[in-house]
Amino acid sequence: MKRYIILFLVVMTVIPLYGEFKILAGIDFSRYQLYQDDAEDIWGHTRWGLTGGIGFEHRIFDFLWLEFDLTVIQKGSRLESEEGDVFYRYQAASAPFLLKWKPFFHTSPYLLGGAEIQYGLSHKRNLKQDETEDIKSSTNLFGWGIAVGAGLEWKFKEHLFLFLEIRYSNGMSNLEGGFLNIKALKSRTLIFYMGIKS
């Protein structure tokens, strides 16, 4: 695992030196999926959050780009319990590493996909949004996932683009570290981005 982290950090350092810079911000809709040993999986209800950050792109072939983003994202879910609804809010630093296919050099639609590494910054829950409990210490903070998406770039000035993007993040790592006492808990997130690139 260490060698992959080192390789990832090297790529993060090199891409900004030879690529294009972007700023992105948006809104996301996420929910938890709970895996249980002797029962069916449970889907939590969706919660919305905010996300934003910076990114870098580097063209490796005519229509293929390498993209690295560094964002902060608010995730969470609403789970039903015998005592009432429990609201979860999970905030994480996310580093997606993506391949982007863009068929035209100027205004163009595009597709992207790849993997992302995440590290949890905070994880809290509250019952009926009253008392808040910090559950960061019982959460597996380091994880990874798969991200896919599509978007559209508009060139409105020389070397300046506006873009809209939709991205789906499928968490592959188990967040459960003891706060629910279940087999596993994973997050699913739909993100809508808007930003500029130069």
Secondary structure by P-SEA (a helix, b strand, c coil): caaaaaaaaaaaaaaaaccccccccccccbbbbbbbccccbbbbbbbbbcccccbbbbbccccbbbbbbbbcccbbbbbbccccbbbbbbbbbbbbbbbbbbcccccccccccbbbbbbbcccccccccccccccccccccccccccccccccccccccbbbbcbbbbbbbccccccccccccbbbbbbbbbbbbccc
